[in-house]
Amino acid sequence: MSLTDRVKYAEMKARHQKLFLPWYKKWWGVLILVLIGLILVAATASAIYIYQEVKRLQSEEASNSLKDQHQTYLNLISGTNAYSTGTTNPKITVVEFTDFACPFCKQSAEEIRNLTEKYKDTVKFVVRDYPLHDTSIDLALAARCAGEQGKFWEAYDSLFLNQDNLKDTTTIKTDVISWAKSLKVLDMEKFQTCFDGRGYVSAIKQDYDDGESLKIQGTPTWFVNNYPITGYYPAEKFQELFDGILQQSQTATTTSNK
């Protein structure tokens, strides 16, 4: 092959190479690859963003669910229309689920009343019903009907003091009326109308249902600043607990003021 032929062959080969370049090496192929790359980057970024948003929303939902559960728990403890004594701005709130026919509740009643009187400037004491005995609902009704006349706490103290005389299921209604008369502070006509009407049974049942939801094991059950304590709890233990909570509160207040 002559030199001239060699040159012509090289020129032809060069033309053919340009003509038959792979698509991805042509200008429009490169442009397509760049666009695909940009789309993939955008899609990846979008997927990461969506994943993070889903995780954030799931986290918020879980947090809100926990908050809702906690609020439900607090509502079950505090209830509605419960009788209370002590300060209206407490550092310590004691909620008792009690039964006027329960001997362990009787054992605690005078002690907790004395303690809440001693700590009346810092403690709020709330009473709720958790009837477990045959006469429990009648006794709870008696306390609430006395409370209707502003004498709940007189009834609370007296029902426990007279617990042994209010056990007979066959005479309980008559015994309750006799007991109410012995208080000498009630309008007996109003009391008997209230007691016979049994209008507070639904409120007593609501207390009981709340106690069931809280998985109460028996009476008395206490919630001290929402922390549960089951059974008889000696006065000295309550005092230690109160003093500890108040000390922590004072320390926290001092630290925050620095």
Protein Blocks (a to p, Z undefined) as FASTA:
>chain_A
ZZklmmmmmmmmmmmmmmmgcfklpmklmmmmmmmmmmmmmmmmmmmmmmmmmmmmmmmm
mmmmmmmmmmmmmmmmnogoiacedjfbdfbdcdddddfkbmklmmmmmmmmmmmmmmmm
mpccddddddfbfklmmmmmmmmmmmmnopmmmmmmmmmmmmmmmmbfklmmmmmmmmmm
mnopacfklmmmmmmnommmmmmmmmmmmmmmnopabdcdddeehiacedjddfklmmmm
mmmmmmmmmmmmmmmmZZ
